[in-house]
């Protein structure tokens, strides 16, 4: 059986069929490999006519060309099923496929990412199939992002489980892919410190600082510097390390955070972790780490390697198959971090594991469903988003968690706005605003105010829109929240576009781009607005904004932004993008997007070339 499992369809790197037997048959022709890769990454199958028009647009008989290539795959992949309409690829032992393992990695904890090298269908080009070429570029970004995330997460797991040498190896591999990945750099430094290689850790931090200055003109990210000197707080030597003292610090930390004393609350929670580690109670260690992680994420804006390290340590303490509120919360927070970092394939897996661990805990299920709804919205699965957020709100109401109700209702309002369902969006957001006032939850108000302002703007109520959008910006700036600042700045730019003041709109784009949001959906939305503003003003920056948007959206699985990015490319004169837009848009169920594209098609591409 072990030998059977080694039959591998390698789609990452130069494509090949590998087998323990001598010289396995290889599919002939790049189109056969294209069909194989496309079917492998269409989990729900795809229609024959759609596939034929995608890959054989110039053939006299596209369906006939597809049939020939399917027969070629069946000839060379004995035992692999490629059949039906919609077409589906079904692998059974002895067959495996590396690309499928990457996108399905969340269902296989502990998968070793070191074997995933190279780009999807590396070395093959498809300029004669512009729509497929666009799909391929999109999938290459996506898979590269997942592999990068797998290496980063595996390094964290190795560090948390006491294998710093392995963590160094994995983080180094990740940095070969992206030397500017701040979290991977931080994990590498932490692992070197854990190995006792302090001089090497300091050298790496110094080299990182030089790289950031020379290549990006930026200072060294704080999390890399902190990784060199992070130390746990020292507890009072007279304080007994007991379950009672740990719970006292957990309670005190929670009270401080609720009162707005964030720094004091974090210090108390860190002390709870230190005391818990002196007790032979793995569950209490896990609970303390998860509580601290949640506070860092939701009260202090923590998103980097420190928080992820705490969560993986919590899962190590709780046990890999723990079905508990603590395990569910740890998986949920890892899913939340993956949503915000734009790695939807990983996020979905973490959240599925969270829901399995949360059986019997409706309050935790409400939180998980809200993040699942956020993920579905980000990836333009709007029906799934509405269902998850509505169910989250019902559970939150049942357990009397008003803040969770606010969060879920506000995200539901965002989905309704994106789909152009303005009355329903207004209803959800007005409820969320009223509940925010009841809860005095000012930290979340910039989001709700900004989205409600955009709802007024879409409805043509410009004065009401301006009041809320201005409020959103002021509150976000005062709080120093980079995500909400990006949201509000984009709304300000769209407001000024309505007034026809493109110069002022560009100013707000620049203000929004200054901070760096952790939640990449905000960056994508701002870049989308930047593209619209710069195209309207015929700015020479338009093409750069569009390319940034397309890459970010492709890497992060943000399907609607991929479509919008290709639409911007088409407006700038890219004929291949113009062909790809209607094909890609059919996969996104959004009337507002359809209306936007119809108007774009009516106006047509820019006739006057942009300045260089």
Backbone torsions as a table, in degrees:
resi	resn	phi	psi	omega
1	UNK	NA	-37.2	178.7
2	UNK	-60.4	-39.1	-179.5
3	UNK	-68.3	-39.9	-179.6
4	UNK	-59.3	-37.6	-176.0
5	UNK	-69.5	-5.3	-176.5
6	UNK	-89.4	-5.0	176.8
7	UNK	-69.9	116.1	-169.9
8	UNK	-125.5	130.5	167.4
9	UNK	-93.3	110.2	-177.5
10	UNK	-97.2	112.1	177.5
11	UNK	-106.1	-14.9	176.6
12	UNK	-92.7	124.8	-169.9
13	UNK	88.6	-171.5	176.1
14	UNK	-57.0	123.4	-172.8
15	UNK	-67.5	143.2	-178.7
16	UNK	-164.6	155.1	169.2
17	UNK	-100.4	125.9	-179.5
18	UNK	-116.6	139.8	-177.3
19	UNK	-148.2	150.5	174.0
20	UNK	-66.7	-18.0	175.8
21	UNK	-78.5	162.7	-176.5
22	UNK	-74.0	134.6	168.8
23	UNK	44.1	69.9	177.1
24	UNK	-65.6	153.4	176.6
25	UNK	-63.1	146.0	179.1
26	UNK	-117.8	138.3	174.2
27	UNK	-57.9	140.5	-178.2
28	UNK	-94.2	128.3	173.0
29	UNK	94.2	145.1	-177.6
30	UNK	-68.0	-26.9	-179.2
31	UNK	-70.0	-32.6	176.1
32	UNK	-63.6	-41.9	176.9
33	UNK	-65.8	-36.9	178.9
34	UNK	-63.4	-44.8	177.5
35	UNK	-59.7	-44.4	-178.4
36	UNK	-62.1	-47.1	-179.4
37	UNK	-64.7	-42.0	-178.2
38	UNK	-64.0	-45.4	179.9
39	UNK	-66.9	-37.0	-179.6
40	UNK	-60.8	-33.7	-174.8
41	UNK	-100.7	11.1	173.0
42	UNK	-109.4	85.4	-171.8
43	UNK	-60.0	-32.4	-177.1
44	UNK	-95.6	8.3	-179.0
45	UNK	84.4	170.1	-178.7
46	UNK	-150.0	144.6	-177.0
47	UNK	-64.9	147.4	-179.6
48	UNK	-63.2	-44.9	-178.4
49	UNK	-63.3	-41.0	179.4
50	UNK	-62.8	-44.9	179.2
51	UNK	-64.2	-41.1	-179.5
52	UNK	-64.7	-43.8	-179.5
53	UNK	-69.0	-27.9	178.8
54	UNK	-70.0	-45.4	-170.1
55	UNK	-100.3	-17.5	-178.6
56	UNK	-132.5	55.4	-172.9
57	UNK	-64.9	-25.1	-176.0
58	UNK	-105.1	3.4	-177.9
59	UNK	-73.7	146.9	176.1
60	UNK	-63.9	-33.7	-180.0
61	UNK	-133.3	83.2	-176.7
62	UNK	-57.1	-41.4	-179.9
63	UNK	-66.8	-35.3	176.2
64	UNK	-65.7	-40.6	177.0
65	UNK	-63.7	-38.8	177.4
66	UNK	-64.5	-43.5	-179.9
67	UNK	-60.2	-40.5	-180.0
68	UNK	-62.3	-44.0	-178.3
69	UNK	-70.0	-33.0	174.7
70	UNK	-65.5	-40.7	177.8
71	UNK	-65.7	-33.2	176.3
72	UNK	-64.5	-40.1	178.1
73	UNK	-66.6	-41.5	-179.9
74	UNK	-65.4	-34.7	179.8
75	UNK	-64.9	-39.6	-173.3
76	UNK	-94.3	-20.4	-177.0
77	UNK	-115.1	67.8	-176.3
78	UNK	-60.2	121.8	-179.3
79	UNK	101.7	-13.7	175.9
80	UNK	-87.1	132.7	-179.3
81	UNK	-93.5	123.9	174.0
82	UNK	-131.4	97.8	-171.7
83	UNK	-158.4	175.4	173.4
84	UNK	91.4	172.2	171.7
85	UNK	-147.9	98.3	15.1
86	UNK	-69.6	147.9	178.3
87	UNK	-69.1	138.0	175.1
88	UNK	-136.2	143.2	172.8
89	UNK	-100.4	123.9	180.0
90	UNK	-122.4	121.0	178.6
91	UNK	-103.9	134.7	172.4
92	UNK	-127.0	155.0	174.8
93	UNK	-51.7	136.1	17.9
94	UNK	-92.5	17.0	-172.2
95	UNK	-95.7	141.3	171.9
96	UNK	-135.2	162.7	176.4
97	UNK	-140.0	125.1	-174.4
98	UNK	-63.3	-38.8	-179.6
99	UNK	-64.6	-39.2	177.0
100	UNK	-65.8	-36.4	178.3
101	UNK	-66.1	-35.1	178.4
102	UNK	-65.4	-52.0	-176.5
103	UNK	-71.4	-23.1	177.6
104	UNK	-100.2	16.5	-173.5
105	UNK	-62.5	-26.5	-178.7
106	UNK	-63.8	-26.9	-180.0
107	UNK	-84.1	-3.7	-178.9
108	UNK	-128.5	77.3	178.9
109	UNK	-57.8	141.1	178.1
110	UNK	88.6	4.8	177.3
111	UNK	-61.0	131.3	-178.6
112	UNK	-81.7	115.1	-176.0
113	UNK	-82.4	-1.8	-173.3
114	UNK	-67.3	-19.5	-179.2
115	UNK	-86.6	-4.8	-177.6
116	UNK	-92.6	101.1	-177.7
117	UNK	-131.1	149.5	175.4
118	UNK	87.6	166.7	179.8
119	UNK	-87.3	160.6	175.3
120	UNK	-61.0	127.3	-179.5
121	UNK	50.2	47.5	-177.3
122	UNK	-60.1	135.4	178.7
123	UNK	90.6	-10.1	178.9
124	UNK	-102.7	141.4	178.0
125	UNK	-129.0	155.0	-173.3
126	UNK	-139.6	51.2	-179.4
127	UNK	-62.3	-23.7	179.2
128	UNK	-79.1	-6.8	177.8
129	UNK	-126.0	75.4	-170.2
130	UNK	-59.2	-33.8	-179.3
131	UNK	-71.3	-44.2	176.5
132	UNK	-64.0	-38.1	178.4
133	UNK	-59.3	-39.7	177.1
134	UNK	-65.3	-44.1	177.6
135	UNK	-60.4	-43.0	-178.0
136	UNK	-63.5	-43.2	178.0
137	UNK	-61.1	-41.8	178.6
138	UNK	-60.1	-46.9	-178.1
139	UNK	-70.1	-32.4	176.5
140	UNK	-62.8	-44.6	176.4
141	UNK	-60.5	-45.0	-177.2
142	UNK	-61.1	-49.9	-176.2
143	UNK	-67.9	-37.6	176.6
144	UNK	-60.5	-40.5	179.6
145	UNK	-65.1	-40.8	179.8
146	UNK	-66.5	-43.8	179.8
147	UNK	-62.6	-42.1	177.1
148	UNK	-57.9	-44.1	179.8
149	UNK	-66.3	-38.4	177.7
150	UNK	-61.8	-43.2	178.7
151	UNK	-63.4	-44.1	179.0
152	UNK	-61.2	-47.8	-178.6
153	UNK	-66.8	-38.3	178.2
154	UNK	-64.6	-36.4	176.3
155	UNK	-64.3	-40.7	177.5
156	UNK	-63.4	-43.1	179.6
157	UNK	-63.1	-42.3	178.8
158	UNK	-62.6	-42.7	179.2
159	UNK	-63.4	-44.4	-177.9
160	UNK	-67.1	-28.9	-177.0
161	UNK	-93.6	9.0	175.6
162	UNK	83.0	29.0	177.2
163	UNK	-122.3	67.8	-174.5
164	UNK	-64.5	-28.7	178.3
165	UNK	-62.7	-43.6	177.3
166	UNK	-66.3	-36.6	178.0
167	UNK	-61.9	-39.7	177.4
168	UNK	-60.8	-45.8	-179.0
169	UNK	-61.1	-46.3	-176.7
170	UNK	-69.0	-42.5	178.9
171	UNK	-64.9	-36.5	178.5
172	UNK	-64.3	-42.3	176.5
173	UNK	-60.9	-40.8	178.7
174	UNK	-63.7	-38.6	-178.1
175	UNK	-73.7	-23.5	172.2
176	UNK	-62.5	-31.8	178.3
177	UNK	-78.1	-39.8	-176.7
178	UNK	-148.0	93.8	-176.9
179	UNK	-68.2	-11.8	-179.1
180	UNK	-97.4	8.1	180.0
181	UNK	-72.5	102.4	-172.9
182	UNK	-60.5	-41.1	-177.5
183	UNK	-66.7	-40.1	177.5
184	UNK	-64.9	-39.2	175.3
185	UNK	-61.6	-41.4	179.7
186	UNK	-64.6	-41.2	178.4
187	UNK	-63.9	-41.1	178.9
188	UNK	-61.1	-44.1	179.5
189	UNK	-63.8	-44.4	178.5
190	UNK	-59.3	-41.8	-178.5
191	UNK	-67.1	-40.2	177.8
192	UNK	-63.9	-40.5	176.9
193	UNK	-62.9	-42.8	179.6
194	UNK	-63.1	-29.7	176.9
195	UNK	-79.1	-8.9	-176.5
196	UNK	84.2	9.7	-179.7
197	UNK	-91.9	66.8	-173.7
198	UNK	-66.8	-38.1	-179.6
199	UNK	-64.6	-43.3	178.8
200	UNK	-64.2	-38.0	177.9
201	UNK	-62.8	-43.5	179.6
202	UNK	-65.3	-39.2	178.2
203	UNK	-61.9	-40.3	-179.6
204	UNK	-65.2	-42.3	178.9
205	UNK	-61.8	-42.7	178.8
206	UNK	-62.6	-43.8	179.7
207	UNK	-64.9	-37.5	177.2
208	UNK	-61.9	-44.8	-179.9
209	UNK	-58.8	-42.6	179.2
210	UNK	-65.8	-40.2	-179.3
211	UNK	-63.6	-45.2	-179.8
212	UNK	-64.2	-40.4	180.0
213	UNK	-67.3	-47.7	-173.3
214	UNK	-72.9	-39.8	-173.4
215	UNK	-91.8	-34.6	-174.9
216	UNK	-115.1	-12.3	-175.7
217	UNK	67.3	28.8	-176.5
218	UNK	-121.9	155.0	174.9
219	UNK	-73.9	165.0	177.0
220	UNK	-62.6	129.9	176.6
221	UNK	-56.6	138.9	-174.2
222	UNK	-59.7	-34.5	-175.7
223	UNK	-65.9	-27.4	177.6
224	UNK	-71.8	-43.1	178.3
225	UNK	-64.7	-41.0	-179.3
226	UNK	-63.8	-33.4	-178.5
227	UNK	-61.1	-25.6	179.8
228	UNK	-75.6	-28.2	-171.0
229	UNK	-125.1	6.2	-179.1
230	UNK	-57.3	132.3	176.4
231	UNK	-142.7	141.9	178.8
232	UNK	-71.5	147.1	177.4
233	UNK	-65.4	153.3	179.4
234	UNK	-93.2	128.7	177.2
235	UNK	-79.1	154.8	175.0
236	UNK	-58.5	121.7	-176.7
237	UNK	-59.3	-20.6	178.3
238	UNK	-85.1	-6.7	-178.1
239	UNK	-83.6	119.8	-179.9
240	UNK	-69.9	138.5	177.6
241	UNK	-88.7	93.8	179.3
242	UNK	-131.2	165.2	177.3
243	UNK	-58.8	-35.8	-178.7
244	UNK	-65.3	-43.2	-179.6
245	UNK	-68.0	-37.4	178.1
246	UNK	-61.4	-47.0	-178.7
247	UNK	-66.7	-31.4	176.7
248	UNK	-63.7	-42.9	178.1
249	UNK	-68.5	-36.3	176.2
250	UNK	-62.6	-43.3	178.9
251	UNK	-66.1	-42.4	-179.9
252	UNK	-64.5	-41.1	178.4
253	UNK	-62.5	-42.9	178.4
254	UNK	-62.3	-41.0	179.5
255	UNK	-65.8	-40.4	179.4
256	UNK	-64.0	-43.3	179.4
257	UNK	-63.8	-41.3	179.4
258	UNK	-62.4	-33.7	-179.5
259	UNK	-82.4	-3.8	178.8
260	UNK	93.2	1.9	178.8
261	UNK	-88.6	75.7	-169.8
262	UNK	-66.0	-48.3	-177.0
263	UNK	-61.0	-43.9	178.8
264	UNK	-63.4	-42.8	-180.0
265	UNK	-62.1	-41.8	179.1
266	UNK	-65.0	-40.7	177.3
267	UNK	-59.8	-42.0	-179.7
268	UNK	-66.4	-38.7	179.2
269	UNK	-70.5	-36.3	176.2
270	UNK	-63.3	-39.1	177.2
271	UNK	-65.6	-36.2	176.4
272	UNK	-59.8	-41.4	178.4
273	UNK	-62.8	-45.6	-179.2
274	UNK	-60.1	-46.6	-179.4
275	UNK	-65.8	-40.1	-179.0
276	UNK	-62.6	-33.4	-178.8
277	UNK	-71.1	-12.0	175.7
278	UNK	-92.5	1.5	-178.3
279	UNK	-113.0	143.5	178.8
280	UNK	-83.6	65.4	-178.5
281	UNK	-143.2	92.5	-174.0
282	UNK	-63.7	-34.8	-179.7
283	UNK	-64.9	-39.8	-179.7
284	UNK	-67.5	-36.5	174.9
285	UNK	-61.2	-47.4	-179.2
286	UNK	-61.6	-44.5	-179.4
287	UNK	-61.7	-42.3	-179.7
288	UNK	-64.9	-42.9	-180.0
289	UNK	-65.3	-40.8	179.9
290	UNK	-68.3	-39.4	178.3
291	UNK	-63.3	-44.0	177.2
292	UNK	-63.2	-43.7	-179.6
293	UNK	-60.2	-45.7	-179.9
294	UNK	-60.5	-39.9	178.6
295	UNK	-66.5	-42.3	178.6
296	UNK	-62.3	-39.9	-177.7
297	UNK	-71.3	-50.4	-167.5
298	UNK	-94.4	-18.4	178.1
299	UNK	-110.0	-27.4	-174.9
300	UNK	-117.1	6.5	177.6
301	UNK	69.1	22.0	179.8
302	UNK	-74.6	129.1	-179.6
303	UNK	-137.6	-4.8	-168.0
304	UNK	-92.1	-157.0	-172.8
305	UNK	-64.3	-32.0	-179.0
306	UNK	-59.7	-49.9	-178.9
307	UNK	-64.6	-46.2	-179.9
308	UNK	-61.5	-37.2	177.5
309	UNK	-61.9	-45.4	178.4
310	UNK	-59.6	-42.4	-177.5
311	UNK	-67.0	-40.9	177.7
312	UNK	-67.6	-35.7	175.8
313	UNK	-64.9	-37.4	177.9
314	UNK	-62.6	-42.8	179.8
315	UNK	-68.4	-33.5	174.2
316	UNK	-61.7	-41.9	-178.7
317	UNK	-70.6	-39.6	-176.6
318	UNK	-75.4	-25.0	-176.8
319	UNK	104.2	142.5	-171.8
320	UNK	-64.7	-25.6	-176.7
321	UNK	-113.6	23.6	-177.1
322	UNK	-64.6	126.5	173.2
323	UNK	-105.9	89.7	-175.9
324	UNK	-149.1	165.2	177.0
325	UNK	-59.5	-39.3	-178.7
326	UNK	-66.1	-46.5	178.1
327	UNK	-62.5	-42.0	179.6
328	UNK	-60.1	-42.4	-179.9
329	UNK	-66.0	-38.6	179.1
330	UNK	-65.0	-46.7	178.0
331	UNK	-61.7	-41.4	179.9
332	UNK	-60.8	-44.6	-179.1
333	UNK	-66.3	-36.3	175.4
334	UNK	-65.2	-38.0	175.1
335	UNK	-64.3	-41.9	178.7
336	UNK	-61.5	-44.3	177.3
337	UNK	-61.5	-40.0	-179.9
338	UNK	-68.6	-36.0	175.1
339	UNK	-60.3	-48.6	-175.7
340	UNK	-68.9	-32.1	178.1
341	UNK	-79.5	-5.7	177.3
342	UNK	76.2	43.0	175.7
343	UNK	-123.6	75.5	-170.8
344	UNK	-63.2	-33.2	179.7
345	UNK	-62.6	-40.8	177.2
346	UNK	-72.4	-40.5	-179.1
347	UNK	-59.1	-44.7	-177.9
348	UNK	-59.6	-40.7	179.6
349	UNK	-65.9	-45.6	178.0
350	UNK	-59.2	-42.6	-176.7
351	UNK	-70.8	-34.2	174.3
352	UNK	-62.9	-42.3	178.4
353	UNK	-66.4	-36.6	177.3
354	UNK	-61.1	-44.3	-177.5
355	UNK	-66.5	-36.9	176.5
356	UNK	-62.8	-40.3	-179.2
357	UNK	-74.8	-16.7	-173.5
358	UNK	-95.0	10.2	179.1
359	UNK	-56.9	128.3	-179.5
360	UNK	89.5	0.2	-179.5
361	UNK	-123.5	83.3	-175.0
362	UNK	-62.6	-29.9	177.8
363	UNK	-65.2	-39.7	178.1
364	UNK	-72.3	-37.1	177.5
365	UNK	-61.1	-37.6	178.5
366	UNK	-61.7	-41.5	179.5
367	UNK	-65.6	-44.1	-178.1
368	UNK	-64.3	-44.6	180.0
369	UNK	-60.0	-36.7	179.0
370	UNK	-63.6	-41.1	179.5
371	UNK	-71.1	-36.5	174.6
372	UNK	-62.1	-38.1	176.5
373	UNK	-65.7	-39.3	176.8
374	UNK	-61.7	-45.3	179.8
375	UNK	-62.0	-45.2	-179.8
376	UNK	-62.7	-39.8	177.8
377	UNK	-63.9	-45.9	-178.7
378	UNK	-59.8	-34.4	-176.8
379	UNK	-97.4	15.5	174.0
380	UNK	63.2	32.8	169.3
381	UNK	-102.1	73.0	-166.7
382	UNK	-68.8	-35.2	176.8
383	UNK	-61.8	-45.1	177.3
384	UNK	-62.1	-38.1	-179.7
385	UNK	-62.8	-46.3	-179.0
386	UNK	-61.3	-44.2	-179.2
387	UNK	-63.4	-45.0	-177.9
388	UNK	-66.3	-43.2	-177.1
389	UNK	-70.6	-37.3	177.4
390	UNK	-64.5	-42.8	178.5
391	UNK	-66.7	-38.4	176.3
392	UNK	-59.2	-45.1	179.7
393	UNK	-61.9	-40.4	179.0
394	UNK	-63.2	-45.0	179.3
395	UNK	-65.2	-41.2	179.6
396	UNK	-62.4	-39.2	177.5
397	UNK	-64.5	-41.8	-178.1
398	UNK	-63.6	-34.9	-179.3
399	UNK	-96.9	6.7	176.0
400	UNK	60.6	42.2	175.2
401	UNK	-103.2	90.3	-173.7
402	UNK	-64.3	-39.8	-178.6
403	UNK	-65.3	-35.3	175.6
404	UNK	-67.4	-36.4	174.7
405	UNK	-59.7	-43.7	178.7
406	UNK	-58.7	-48.8	-176.6
407	UNK	-59.8	-48.5	-176.9
408	UNK	-67.6	-40.6	-179.1
409	UNK	-67.4	-38.4	179.3
410	UNK	-66.7	-41.0	177.3
411	UNK	-67.2	-34.0	174.8
412	UNK	-63.4	-39.7	175.8
413	UNK	-61.7	-38.0	177.7
414	UNK	-63.0	-43.3	178.8
415	UNK	-60.4	-45.4	-179.4
416	UNK	-62.1	-39.6	177.7
417	UNK	-62.8	-46.9	-178.1
418	UNK	-61.6	-30.2	179.7
419	UNK	-89.5	0.5	179.1
420	UNK	77.5	14.6	178.7
421	UNK	-90.4	76.9	-164.2
422	UNK	-70.5	-39.2	179.9
423	UNK	-65.1	-43.6	178.7
424	UNK	-66.4	-38.5	177.1
425	UNK	-61.2	-45.7	-179.3
426	UNK	-61.1	-41.3	-179.9
427	UNK	-61.6	-47.0	-179.2
428	UNK	-63.4	-44.6	-175.7
429	UNK	-71.9	-34.1	175.8
430	UNK	-65.5	-40.1	175.5
431	UNK	-61.8	-45.1	-179.4
432	UNK	-61.5	-40.8	178.9
433	UNK	-63.2	-41.6	179.6
434	UNK	-64.2	-41.4	-179.8
435	UNK	-69.3	-34.8	176.3
436	UNK	-60.1	-42.6	178.8
437	UNK	-62.7	-40.2	178.2
438	UNK	-63.6	-39.8	-175.8
439	UNK	-86.6	-9.8	-174.1
440	UNK	54.7	41.3	-176.2
441	UNK	-94.4	70.4	-174.4
442	UNK	-67.2	-25.7	-177.9
443	UNK	-62.9	-28.5	-177.7
444	UNK	-95.4	-9.2	-175.2
445	UNK	-62.3	-36.7	-179.7
446	UNK	-57.2	-36.4	178.8
447	UNK	-64.8	-52.5	-175.1
448	UNK	-65.5	-42.0	179.1
449	UNK	-62.6	-42.2	-178.9
450	UNK	-65.3	-44.9	-178.6
451	UNK	-70.3	-37.4	176.3
452	UNK	-65.1	-38.4	176.7
453	UNK	-61.5	-40.6	177.8
454	UNK	-67.0	-31.3	176.9
455	UNK	-66.3	-43.7	173.7
456	UNK	-59.0	-43.1	-177.7
457	UNK	-61.8	-44.3	179.5
458	UNK	-64.2	-26.9	179.2
459	UNK	-87.7	0.5	178.6
460	UNK	83.9	9.3	179.3
461	UNK	-94.8	78.9	-166.3
462	UNK	-68.3	-40.7	-177.5
463	UNK	-65.6	-44.6	177.7
464	UNK	-63.6	-37.3	178.1
465	UNK	-61.8	-46.0	-176.4
466	UNK	-60.8	-41.7	-177.9
467	UNK	-61.4	-45.1	-177.6
468	UNK	-75.2	-37.9	179.4
469	UNK	-65.5	-41.5	175.6
470	UNK	-60.4	-43.8	179.5
471	UNK	-62.5	-40.8	179.3
472	UNK	-59.2	-45.3	-179.5
473	UNK	-63.9	-47.7	-177.1
474	UNK	-60.2	-46.0	-177.7
475	UNK	-68.7	-37.2	178.1
476	UNK	-66.4	-42.3	-179.4
477	UNK	-66.5	-42.2	179.0
478	UNK	-62.3	-36.4	179.5
479	UNK	-80.4	-14.1	-177.3
480	UNK	69.0	25.6	-178.1
481	UNK	-87.3	107.8	-174.6
482	UNK	-64.2	-34.2	-179.3
483	UNK	-65.9	-49.4	-178.2
484	UNK	-70.5	-28.3	174.7
485	UNK	-64.7	-42.5	177.5
486	UNK	-63.6	-42.2	178.1
487	UNK	-60.0	-49.5	-176.3
488	UNK	-68.5	-38.6	179.9
489	UNK	-63.9	-40.3	176.7
490	UNK	-64.2	-39.0	177.7
491	UNK	-65.2	-40.5	176.7
492	UNK	-60.4	-42.1	179.9
493	UNK	-63.9	-42.2	179.3
494	UNK	-66.2	-36.3	176.3
495	UNK	-61.4	-43.4	-178.9
496	UNK	-71.6	-29.0	173.8
497	UNK	-62.0	-39.5	177.6
498	UNK	-60.6	-36.9	178.7
499	UNK	-78.6	-7.6	-179.5
500	UNK	80.4	11.6	-178.5
501	UNK	-96.8	82.0	-174.3
502	UNK	-71.3	-31.8	178.4
503	UNK	-63.6	-43.9	177.8
504	UNK	-67.0	-35.9	177.4
505	UNK	-62.7	-41.8	177.1
506	UNK	-62.5	-36.7	176.9
507	UNK	-59.9	-42.7	-179.6
508	UNK	-70.2	-32.5	174.8
509	UNK	-60.0	-46.1	-179.0
510	UNK	-63.3	-39.6	177.8
511	UNK	-63.6	-39.3	179.8
512	UNK	-69.7	-29.4	-178.3
513	UNK	-80.1	-14.6	-178.3
514	UNK	-62.5	-53.1	176.2
515	UNK	-74.5	165.8	179.8
516	UNK	-119.9	101.2	-178.4
517	UNK	-66.6	142.3	172.3
518	UNK	-70.3	-38.2	-176.8
519	UNK	-82.2	107.8	-169.3
520	UNK	-71.3	-17.7	176.4
521	UNK	-60.0	-38.2	178.4
522	UNK	-64.3	-39.3	177.7
523	UNK	-63.1	-43.1	-179.3
524	UNK	-64.3	-42.6	-180.0
525	UNK	-64.4	-39.4	178.8
526	UNK	-67.1	-41.2	177.6
527	UNK	-64.5	-35.5	176.3
528	UNK	-62.4	-44.5	176.9
529	UNK	-65.1	-40.8	178.4
530	UNK	-59.5	-39.6	178.5
531	UNK	-64.2	-45.1	179.8
532	UNK	-61.9	-45.1	-178.4
533	UNK	-64.3	-46.3	-175.8
534	UNK	-70.3	-32.0	175.0
535	UNK	-67.3	-43.4	-179.7
536	UNK	-63.8	-35.0	-178.7
537	UNK	-91.4	0.6	-176.8
538	UNK	54.8	45.2	180.0
539	UNK	-79.2	144.4	175.9
540	UNK	-67.7	-10.6	179.4
541	UNK	-83.3	-6.8	-172.7
542	UNK	-56.4	-49.7	-175.5
543	UNK	-61.4	-39.4	-179.5
544	UNK	-65.3	-43.0	177.6
545	UNK	-60.9	-42.1	-178.4
546	UNK	-64.1	-43.9	-179.6
547	UNK	-65.6	-38.4	176.0
548	UNK	-61.9	-42.4	-179.8
549	UNK	-63.8	-47.0	-177.5
550	UNK	-61.8	-43.8	-179.8
551	UNK	-65.0	-47.0	-178.9
552	UNK	-61.8	-46.1	-178.2
553	UNK	-65.1	-38.8	179.5
554	UNK	-66.4	-46.7	179.3
555	UNK	-59.9	-35.5	-169.8
556	UNK	-100.3	5.6	177.3
557	UNK	67.4	22.1	-179.7
558	UNK	-85.3	85.1	-166.7
559	UNK	-62.4	-39.4	-180.0
560	UNK	-66.0	-39.4	178.6
561	UNK	-69.3	-28.4	172.5
562	UNK	-61.4	-46.4	179.3
563	UNK	-61.4	-46.5	-178.1
564	UNK	-64.8	-37.6	177.6
565	UNK	-63.2	-43.0	177.6
566	UNK	-65.8	-34.0	176.4
567	UNK	-64.1	-40.9	176.3
568	UNK	-62.3	-41.5	177.5
569	UNK	-59.0	-42.4	-179.1
570	UNK	-63.2	-40.6	178.2
571	UNK	-61.5	-34.1	179.4
572	UNK	-80.8	2.8	173.0
573	UNK	105.9	9.1	-178.9
574	UNK	-83.3	106.9	-176.2
575	UNK	-68.1	-37.0	179.2
576	UNK	-63.4	-41.1	177.7
577	UNK	-63.6	-39.4	178.9
578	UNK	-59.9	-37.0	177.2
579	UNK	-71.4	-33.1	-176.5
580	UNK	-74.8	-30.8	-171.8
581	UNK	-56.8	-55.1	-177.5
582	UNK	-63.1	-33.8	179.0
583	UNK	-66.4	-45.1	179.3
584	UNK	-68.7	-37.5	-175.8
585	UNK	-65.9	-26.5	180.0
586	UNK	-63.2	-19.7	-179.6
587	UNK	-87.4	-2.1	-178.0
588	UNK	-117.2	116.5	-179.7
589	UNK	-89.0	89.8	-179.7
590	UNK	-150.1	107.7	179.7
591	UNK	-59.4	-33.6	-179.7
592	UNK	-66.4	-39.3	176.9
593	UNK	-65.2	-42.2	179.4
594	UNK	-60.4	-41.5	179.4
595	UNK	-66.0	-40.6	178.5
596	UNK	-61.0	-44.8	-178.2
597	UNK	-69.4	-35.9	178.2
598	UNK	-63.2	-40.1	178.4
599	UNK	-68.1	-40.1	176.7
600	UNK	-60.4	-42.8	-179.0
601	UNK	-65.1	-36.8	-179.5
602	UNK	-65.4	-41.4	-178.2
603	UNK	-74.5	-39.0	179.3
604	UNK	84.6	176.3	-178.2
605	UNK	-69.7	162.5	176.3
606	UNK	-62.9	130.8	179.0
607	UNK	-87.8	-23.1	-179.4
608	UNK	-101.6	125.0	-177.5
609	UNK	-63.1	142.7	175.8
610	UNK	-72.6	149.0	176.9
611	UNK	-66.5	152.7	179.8
612	UNK	-94.6	NA	NA
